[in-house]
Amino acid sequence: MPTRASALPITLLALATAAGAASPPEAAAAGSPGYLIFVSNEKSGDVTVINGTTFKVQATIAVGKRPRGIHASPDGKSVYVALSGTPIGAPPQLDPQGNPILKRHKDDDDDDAAPADKSADGIGVVDIARSQLTGKILAGSDPEEFALSKDGSRLYVSNEDVKTASVINIATGKLEHIIPVGQEPEGAATAPDGKRFYITCEAGGDIYAIETAHYTVAGHFKVAVRPRSMAFLPTGTLAFIPSESTGQLNVVDTTELKILKVIDLPGGSRPMSVKVSADGTRIYASDGRAGTVSVLDAHSYALIGSIKVGQRPWGIALSPDGKYLFSANGPSNDVSVVDLSTNKEIAKVKAGDSPWGITIAPGAT
């Protein structure tokens, strides 16, 4: 598939230090934390930083409009967060099969929608040591989610409103490739070996596997609609993709690019984020409106438990030591801390307005 590297101008913008100044810590850690938890707050336009030792808010960093997808760099120096000037819209109406009912010829500038501020679109760069937003990488229209290459040199971005994926060189801030995909691309995930990244498309359930050697589409398959994310076994041979509208989790053979099994999650589940434990034994899926996180055996796919957390959990993350799970609970404006030895919520941490995504990075030394 041809590359269109000149389709969009991409620049790295330096930002004034004051624009990203962090708020004073709400609680001091006893020594340096082993890790920090970064939470994107979609409506308040900031990132909450939580100390991984005390589970107290350590800083609040203003980043821009609609922060959603958020990921730490492999070297632990930066956190990247997707920003968008496209106004928040109501969830689409669904047909009897759970498929979104899309209006033809509708865009962000229709009379019944507020105009999009495209100048706000980009990937914000947060310096972890300084707790500051230090730049913004332009990454195409309406970035919602993205993944990082294994070496941390590239961003793989889903551009929801233009049906493309963008490949961005972080060092230069340059757009290197645009890959056409399906309608409403949302999730992005890099395979464990780094040889492919995947884009999940919300409206039609299309999944695209894109090779990172030449950025060509290696394959394409479908799952039930509204796939939000993707996670892999450590070997990379199997992956798990939730279908939000149908309350299911798809088990995918990543070699053959085919669905091996479809798992029905507990009634009322609307799965959004999925994670696999570092040892490859457990799958965790945030169940959205059900207010729970489902725990499954990664080999038998049996449901082990259902953990009650906050309202409508979206993003989830696992601690580096595998002891805790954290969920971003949108309507309740908090983060649940779950002890995975008991599968029980042990604390809630107040975040900003409508927490969306979570990533974990090493603590400052």
C-alpha positions as CSV (number, residue, x, y, z in Angstrom):
1,M,0.0,0.0,0.0
2,P,1.6,3.4,-1.0
3,T,2.9,5.7,1.6
4,R,1.6,9.3,1.7
5,A,4.3,10.9,3.9
6,S,3.5,14.4,2.7
7,A,-0.2,14.3,3.3
8,L,0.0,16.2,6.6
9,P,2.4,18.7,8.0
10,I,3.9,17.3,11.3
11,T,5.8,19.5,13.7
12,L,7.0,19.2,17.3
13,L,5.8,22.2,19.2
14,A,7.7,23.4,22.3
15,L,5.4,24.5,25.1
16,A,6.0,27.0,27.8
17,T,6.9,25.5,31.1
18,A,4.1,27.3,32.9
19,A,1.5,25.6,30.6
20,G,2.2,22.2,32.1
21,A,3.1,23.1,35.6
22,A,2.1,20.4,38.0
23,S,0.0,21.1,41.1
24,P,1.7,20.6,44.5
25,P,1.7,17.0,45.7
26,E,-1.3,16.1,47.8
27,A,0.7,13.5,49.8
28,A,4.4,13.0,50.1
29,A,5.7,9.5,49.4
30,A,7.9,7.7,52.0
31,G,11.0,7.7,49.8
32,S,10.9,7.2,46.0
33,P,7.9,5.3,44.6
34,G,8.6,2.1,42.8
35,Y,6.3,3.3,40.0
36,L,3.9,6.1,39.1
37,I,0.3,5.7,37.7
38,F,-0.7,8.2,35.1
39,V,-4.4,8.7,34.4
40,S,-5.9,10.7,31.5
41,N,-9.0,12.7,32.4
42,E,-11.1,13.3,29.3
43,K,-13.3,16.1,30.5
44,S,-10.9,18.1,32.7
45,G,-8.1,18.0,30.2
46,D,-5.4,16.8,32.6
47,V,-3.4,13.8,33.8
48,T,-3.5,12.6,37.4
49,V,-0.3,11.2,38.7
50,I,-0.7,8.6,41.5
51,N,2.2,7.4,43.7
52,G,2.5,3.6,43.4
53,T,3.7,3.2,47.0
54,T,1.1,5.3,48.8
55,F,-1.7,5.3,46.2
56,K,-2.0,9.0,46.8
57,V,-2.2,11.7,44.1
58,Q,1.2,13.2,43.6
59,A,0.5,15.7,40.8
60,T,-2.0,17.0,38.3
61,I,-0.7,18.0,34.9
62,A,-2.7,20.1,32.4
63,V,-2.3,18.6,28.9
64,G,-5.0,19.9,26.6
65,K,-8.4,18.9,25.2
66,R,-9.9,15.4,25.6
67,P,-6.9,13.3,26.8
68,R,-7.6,9.7,26.2
69,G,-5.1,7.1,25.1
70,I,-2.0,7.2,27.3
71,H,1.2,5.2,27.3
72,A,4.7,5.4,28.9
73,S,7.9,5.3,26.8
74,P,10.0,2.1,27.1
75,D,12.8,4.2,28.7
76,G,10.6,5.5,31.4
77,K,11.3,9.1,30.7
78,S,8.1,10.2,29.0
79,V,4.4,9.6,29.0
80,Y,2.5,10.2,25.7
81,V,-1.2,11.2,25.7
82,A,-3.6,11.4,22.8
83,L,-5.4,14.8,22.6
84,S,-8.4,15.7,20.5
85,G,-10.4,18.9,19.7
86,T,-13.4,16.8,18.5
87,P,-16.2,17.4,20.9
88,I,-17.5,14.5,23.0
89,G,-20.6,13.0,21.3
90,A,-23.3,10.8,22.6
91,P,-22.9,7.0,22.1
92,P,-24.4,5.8,18.8
93,Q,-27.8,4.1,18.6
94,L,-27.5,0.4,18.2
95,D,-29.5,-1.9,16.0
96,P,-30.9,-5.2,17.4
97,Q,-27.6,-7.0,16.6
98,G,-25.7,-4.4,18.6
99,N,-24.2,-2.6,15.6
100,P,-23.9,1.2,15.6
101,I,-26.5,3.0,13.4
102,L,-24.4,5.5,11.5
103,K,-25.8,8.6,9.9
104,R,-24.8,9.2,6.3
105,H,-23.0,12.4,5.3
106,K,-22.5,13.4,8.9
107,D,-19.3,15.0,10.1
108,D,-18.0,16.9,13.1
109,D,-19.2,20.3,11.7
110,D,-22.9,19.4,11.2
111,D,-25.4,21.9,12.6
112,D,-26.3,19.6,15.5
113,A,-22.6,19.2,16.6
114,A,-20.1,21.7,18.0
115,P,-17.3,22.4,15.5
116,A,-14.1,20.4,16.0
117,D,-10.9,22.3,17.1
118,K,-8.3,20.6,14.9
119,S,-5.5,22.7,16.4
120,A,-6.0,20.8,19.6
121,D,-5.3,17.4,18.0
122,G,-2.0,15.7,18.7
123,I,0.0,13.5,21.1
124,G,1.1,15.4,24.2
125,V,4.5,14.7,25.6
126,V,4.9,14.6,29.4
127,D,8.3,14.7,31.0
128,I,8.0,12.2,33.9
129,A,10.9,13.6,36.0
130,R,9.6,17.2,35.7
131,S,5.8,16.4,35.8
132,Q,5.3,18.8,32.9
133,L,3.8,18.8,29.5
134,T,6.8,19.7,27.3
135,G,5.6,19.3,23.8
136,K,2.9,18.1,21.4
137,I,3.5,15.9,18.3
138,L,1.0,16.5,15.5
139,A,-0.4,13.1,14.6
140,G,-3.2,13.5,12.2
141,S,-6.9,14.1,12.8
142,D,-8.7,13.1,16.1
143,P,-6.2,10.7,17.6
144,E,-7.9,8.6,20.3
145,E,-5.6,5.7,20.9
146,F,-2.1,4.7,19.9
147,A,0.7,2.2,20.5
148,L,4.5,2.6,20.7
149,S,7.0,0.6,18.8
150,K,9.1,-1.7,20.9
151,D,12.1,0.5,20.7
152,G,10.1,3.6,21.5
153,S,11.0,5.4,18.3
154,R,7.6,5.4,16.6
155,L,3.9,6.1,17.5
156,Y,1.2,4.0,15.8
157,V,-1.9,6.2,16.0
158,S,-5.6,5.5,15.2
159,N,-7.2,8.6,13.5
160,E,-10.8,7.9,14.3
161,D,-12.6,10.4,12.0
162,V,-10.6,9.9,8.8
163,K,-10.3,6.1,8.8
164,T,-6.5,5.9,8.9
165,A,-3.6,4.8,11.0
166,S,-0.6,7.1,11.2
167,V,3.1,6.2,11.9
168,I,5.0,9.0,13.6
169,N,8.7,9.3,14.1
170,I,9.0,10.7,17.7
171,A,12.5,12.1,17.4
172,T,11.7,14.2,14.3
173,G,8.0,14.7,14.9
174,K,7.4,13.7,11.3
175,L,4.6,11.7,9.8
176,E,6.1,8.8,8.0
177,H,3.2,6.7,6.8
178,I,-0.6,6.9,6.5
179,I,-2.4,3.5,6.2
180,P,-6.1,3.4,5.3
181,V,-8.1,1.2,7.6
182,G,-11.8,0.7,8.4
183,Q,-14.5,3.0,9.8
184,E,-13.9,4.6,13.2
185,P,-10.4,3.1,14.0
186,E,-10.0,3.1,17.8
187,G,-7.7,0.6,19.4
188,A,-3.9,0.2,18.6
189,A,-1.6,-2.5,19.9
190,T,2.0,-3.6,19.1
191,A,2.7,-7.3,19.0
192,P,5.2,-8.6,21.6
193,D,7.9,-9.1,19.0
194,G,7.4,-5.7,17.5
195,K,7.0,-7.0,14.0
196,R,3.3,-5.9,13.6
197,F,0.9,-3.5,15.1
198,Y,-2.9,-3.8,15.0
199,I,-5.7,-1.3,14.6
200,T,-9.2,-2.1,15.8
201,C,-12.1,-0.4,14.1
202,E,-15.1,0.4,16.2
203,A,-18.0,0.6,13.7
204,G,-17.5,-2.5,11.6
205,G,-15.4,-4.7,13.9
206,D,-12.5,-4.7,11.4
207,I,-9.1,-5.6,12.7
208,Y,-6.0,-4.7,10.6
209,A,-2.5,-6.3,11.1
210,I,0.2,-3.9,9.8
211,E,3.8,-5.0,9.3
212,T,6.3,-2.6,10.9
213,A,9.1,-3.4,8.3
214,H,7.4,-1.7,5.4
215,Y,4.0,-0.6,7.0
216,T,1.9,-2.8,4.7
217,V,-1.3,-4.5,5.7
218,A,-0.5,-8.1,6.4
219,G,-4.1,-9.2,7.0
220,H,-7.5,-8.2,8.0
221,F,-10.3,-9.9,9.8
222,K,-13.5,-9.1,11.7
223,V,-14.9,-9.5,15.2
224,A,-18.3,-8.3,16.6
225,V,-18.6,-4.6,16.6
226,R,-17.0,-2.0,18.8
227,P,-13.6,-3.6,19.5
228,R,-11.9,-1.2,21.8
229,S,-8.5,-2.7,22.5
230,M,-6.2,-5.7,22.1
231,A,-3.8,-7.6,24.4
232,F,-1.4,-10.6,23.8
233,L,-0.1,-13.6,25.5
234,P,3.6,-13.0,26.2
235,T,4.5,-15.4,23.3
236,G,2.4,-13.3,20.9
237,T,0.7,-16.3,19.4
238,L,-2.7,-15.5,20.8
239,A,-4.5,-12.2,21.3
240,F,-7.7,-11.1,23.0
241,I,-10.0,-8.4,21.6
242,P,-13.2,-7.3,23.4
243,S,-16.4,-6.6,21.5
244,E,-18.2,-4.0,23.6
245,S,-21.6,-4.1,22.0
246,T,-22.0,-7.8,22.4
247,G,-20.3,-8.3,25.7
248,Q,-17.8,-10.8,24.4
249,L,-14.1,-11.4,24.3
250,N,-12.5,-12.8,21.1
251,V,-9.6,-15.2,21.2
252,V,-7.4,-14.6,18.1
253,D,-4.7,-16.7,16.4
254,T,-2.2,-14.1,15.4
255,T,-0.4,-16.3,12.9
256,E,-3.5,-17.2,10.9
257,L,-5.4,-14.0,11.8
258,K,-8.5,-15.9,12.7
259,I,-10.9,-16.1,15.6
260,L,-10.4,-19.3,17.6
261,K,-13.1,-18.7,20.3
262,V,-15.7,-16.2,21.3
263,I,-16.2,-15.9,25.1
264,D,-19.4,-14.5,26.6
265,L,-18.7,-12.3,29.5
266,P,-21.1,-11.9,32.5
267,G,-24.5,-10.3,31.7
268,G,-24.4,-6.6,31.4
269,S,-20.7,-6.5,30.5
270,R,-19.6,-3.9,27.9
271,P,-15.9,-4.7,27.7
272,M,-13.5,-2.0,26.8
273,S,-9.9,-2.6,27.9
274,V,-8.1,-5.9,28.1
275,K,-4.8,-6.8,29.8
276,V,-2.9,-10.1,30.2
277,S,-0.7,-10.8,33.3
278,A,3.0,-10.8,32.8
279,D,3.2,-14.6,33.4
280,G,0.4,-15.2,30.8
281,T,-2.0,-16.9,33.2
282,R,-4.8,-14.4,33.6
283,I,-6.8,-12.1,31.3
284,Y,-8.5,-9.0,32.8
285,A,-11.3,-7.2,30.9
286,S,-12.9,-3.9,32.1
287,D,-16.7,-4.4,31.8
288,G,-17.8,-0.8,31.3
289,R,-21.3,-0.2,32.4
290,A,-21.4,-3.3,34.5
291,G,-18.9,-1.6,36.9
292,T,-16.7,-4.7,37.1
293,V,-13.5,-6.2,35.8
294,S,-13.8,-9.8,34.6
295,V,-10.9,-12.2,35.4
296,L,-10.4,-15.2,33.1
297,D,-7.9,-18.1,32.9
298,A,-5.7,-17.4,29.9
299,H,-5.6,-21.1,28.9
300,S,-9.0,-22.6,29.6
301,Y,-10.8,-19.2,29.2
302,A,-12.9,-20.0,32.3
303,L,-14.3,-17.1,34.2
304,I,-12.4,-17.0,37.6
305,G,-14.1,-13.9,39.1
306,S,-15.8,-10.6,38.6
307,I,-14.3,-7.7,40.6
308,K,-16.5,-4.8,41.6
309,V,-14.8,-1.5,41.0
310,G,-16.1,2.1,40.2
311,Q,-18.7,3.3,37.7
312,R,-18.1,2.3,34.1
313,P,-14.4,1.3,34.2
314,W,-12.6,2.0,30.9
315,G,-8.8,1.8,30.9
316,I,-7.1,-0.7,33.2
317,A,-3.4,-1.3,34.0
318,L,-1.4,-3.9,36.0
319,S,1.4,-3.0,38.4
320,P,4.9,-4.0,37.4
321,D,5.1,-6.5,40.2
322,G,1.7,-8.0,39.2
323,K,0.2,-7.4,42.6
324,Y,-2.4,-4.7,41.7
325,L,-4.8,-3.7,39.0
326,F,-6.0,-0.2,38.5
327,S,-9.1,0.9,36.7
328,A,-10.1,4.3,35.4
329,N,-13.8,4.8,36.4
330,G,-15.3,7.6,34.2
331,P,-18.6,8.7,35.8
332,S,-17.3,8.3,39.4
333,N,-14.1,10.3,38.7
334,D,-11.8,7.9,40.5
335,V,-9.4,5.0,40.1
336,S,-9.9,1.7,41.8
337,V,-7.0,-0.1,43.3
338,V,-7.5,-3.9,43.2
339,D,-5.4,-6.4,45.2
340,L,-5.0,-9.3,42.8
341,S,-4.2,-11.8,45.5
342,T,-7.8,-11.5,46.7
343,N,-9.4,-10.0,43.6
344,K,-10.9,-7.3,45.8
345,E,-10.9,-3.5,45.5
346,I,-8.9,-2.1,48.4
347,A,-8.9,1.6,47.7
348,K,-10.3,4.4,45.5
349,V,-8.2,7.4,44.5
350,K,-9.9,10.6,43.3
351,A,-8.8,11.6,39.8
352,G,-9.9,14.4,37.4
353,D,-13.2,14.7,35.5
354,S,-14.0,11.5,33.5
355,P,-10.8,9.3,33.8
356,W,-10.3,7.4,30.6
357,G,-6.9,5.7,30.3
358,I,-4.1,4.5,32.6
359,T,-0.4,3.8,32.1
360,I,2.4,3.0,34.5
361,A,6.0,4.3,34.5
362,P,9.0,3.9,36.8
363,G,9.1,6.4,39.7
364,A,11.5,9.2,39.9
365,T,14.8,8.4,41.5
